[in-house]
Amino acid sequence: MTTTTTAAGTAAVTVLVADDEELTRTGLRTLLSARPGLDVIGEAADGTQALALATELRPDVVLMDVRMPGIDGIEATRRLQAALPEPPKVVVITTFENDEYVYDALRAGASGFVLKRASSEQIAHAIRLVATTDSVLFPDAVRRLVAARPAPPPRPARGVPALTGREAEILRLMATGLSNPDIAGRLVVSLETVKTHVSNLLAKLGARNRTQAVILAYEYGFVVPGAGTPAGVTASL
């Protein structure tokens, strides 16, 4: 990943902005560059450019428009995950929260999404969060997005990953937005134990990140969108 530093000497989060509208790209670059701890290192006008620049510049985060001509944000996200051993985090930016394209982008490996009408502070916060923590971005919004979609057809039992009871429990806590330290405190286990379980369940689900794992958890039925938050758990964000 490209590393830059702030005036205080700390590492800045490097960002690539991908949007087919020049005014939007310019506006986002100007607004985000004014935020402390962020460094916009490139702009892409479509998914093809986003792939090329992400490979060349290796940003920490790609702020990816969902709907672009040619290779859209969904396919660009999917290809980034497959092409790079340590791909950048992707935050998709969209006009409508319940856009089906957003769900598909999360399913393809995006770490979260923000709305175009969000303030620059909110967008900057989302970028910093996915770059520096292991929390799921806006878990309530992800749950609403899943709940708005038609229920998937039942999967054959042989196609459902076999999670241990502890892995399933951690997956449900992940779906509320809890980070690894939060989960460790909740379950009164070590942080390393949680990290091991998370790594194992990601592998079993075939998920590249926590958000994709949560999406799959809903699809497999490990987590039910309308079931609410487990007792004693406070969702972050």
Secondary structure, DSSP 8 states (H G I E B T S, - for coil): ---EE-TTS-EEEEEEEE-S-HHHHHHHHHHHHTSTTEEEEEEESSHHHHHHHHHHH--SEEEEES--SSS-HHHHHHHHHHH-SS--EEEEEES-TT-HHHHHHHHHT--EEEETTS-HHHHHHHHHHHHH--S-SSHHHHHHHHHTS-------GGGS----HHHHHHHHHHHTT--HHHHHHHHT--HHHHHHHHHHHHHHHT-SSHHHHHHHHHHHTSS-GGG---TT-----
